[in-house]
Amino acid sequence: MRIITGTARGKRLKALEGERVRPTPDRVKEALFNIIQFDLQERRILDLFAGSGQLGLEALSRGAREAVFVDSSRESVNAVEENIVATGFGNKARVVNQSFDSYLPRESERFDIALLDPPYRAGLLQQALPLTAAVMNPGGTIVCEHPSDEELPLSAGDFEKVRSYRYGKILLTVYRHKDVTSL
């Protein structure tokens, strides 16, 4: 697992091991960043269910202003912290060791892009989407990674599902604010 492009291009990241861990494959990660590539510069990123932090770190490498990494697992948070040091993004990153449903209702700052990649088939996306929509800027984008056989709602708060992209058994589903129609 590595940073694909940007200022930290080629940096290897620590990956967690075990059956509960499912890092985003490079081809899916590259596709995700192709979808949001023109929206990243100087944006504030939420990497929810951060795991190793690879999505938020990729966003920082590509020009995001700041990333907040949230994960309930202490092991994941340790990996994120190690990967932040390895990539040199300590001044642009904040790590939170909390569950999404504890963190999101208390977050007062808003995000421009949220990247949600929870454990598959646990029903977490359906719970996290409305809470995430509540902490987004009106021009924001929410991108969810999930199994292709999992249906997501058509809307979450003021955000509407605008498109899904299929990569084998993985879907990337994009939500945008109802007032933003382009993708």
Secondary structure by P-SEA (a helix, b strand, c coil): ccccccccccbbbbbbbccccccccaaaaaaaaaaccccccbbbbbbcccccaaaaaaaaaacccbbbbbbccaaaaaaaaaaaaaacccccbbbbccccccccccccccccbbbbbccccccccccaaaaaaaaccccbbbbbbbcccccccccccccccccccccccbbbbbbcccccccc
